């Protein structure tokens, strides 16, 4: 059974078992031009319909791990566990005074998102682009959803891209703060780690992200965080784009390797470890202490 037929049958099965819900199939465009297929399920009395992506379920079906009945049951359980039955207060988004505290920034690869950037306010940063989104808190859980800010939103709010930028930088300083994590400490917390042989023990390696480790690569725009890292290293340092969620910081020095060598590592990791929708860049950046600025190193 092909993916399209699988999706259509699962949608019908799920809707037939949910008496008061509408089920629709959506192709959702994610970062880097990656598309996911999902079911949006809207309960009666609610004006929002969370989307459950089907790629993992289809893989399980193809591998013979699960049949259609079991998959439909899992989707329904997932919906009931995580679904929402309340209505969304649209003024949280339509009124700028209410949306502004929830504005966040996200760094994405410019070349891989040319279509997305046509209709979204953004600011270029080397080979990357800063886009804006609004985090939508979930009334019943700690999780949040997000809505990408587009040009028509700026018109609705009667603001400029400069005002968006200023607001997300303010929010970054106050509510979406940077987190600089020692890689050795991260490994030490892992099960089975041998403290007598820490990886790269002679080279301080840190991860720069935000408190939630979600879209945290944007913190390389945080001047205070960059200066704090410079104080930590006492020298210039390289920034390796791990994903849209975090970057890796390593000091410039003989033990670190050249910028070109680090770029080869980044490219290999991008090809083998990073999800396509989370890819950020294959370049390596350098923070220059004397200038207090970033530049592309390789």
Buried (B, 14 or more C-beta within 10 A) or exposed (E): EEEEEBBEBBBEBBBEEBEEBEBEBEEEBBBBBBEBBBBBBBBEEBEBBBBBBBEEBBEBBEEEEBEBEEBBBBBBEBBEEEBBBEEBEEEBBEEBEEBBEBBBBBBBBBEBBEEBBEEBBBBEBBBBBBBBBBBBEEEEEEEBBBBBBBEEBBEBBEBEBEBBBEBBBBBBBEEBBBBBBEBBEEBEEEEEBEEEEBEEEEBBBBBBBBEBEBBBBBBBBBEEBBEEBBEBBEEBBBBBBBBBBBBBBBBBBEEBBBBEEBBBEBBEBBEEEBEEBBBBBBBBBBBBBEEEEBEBBB
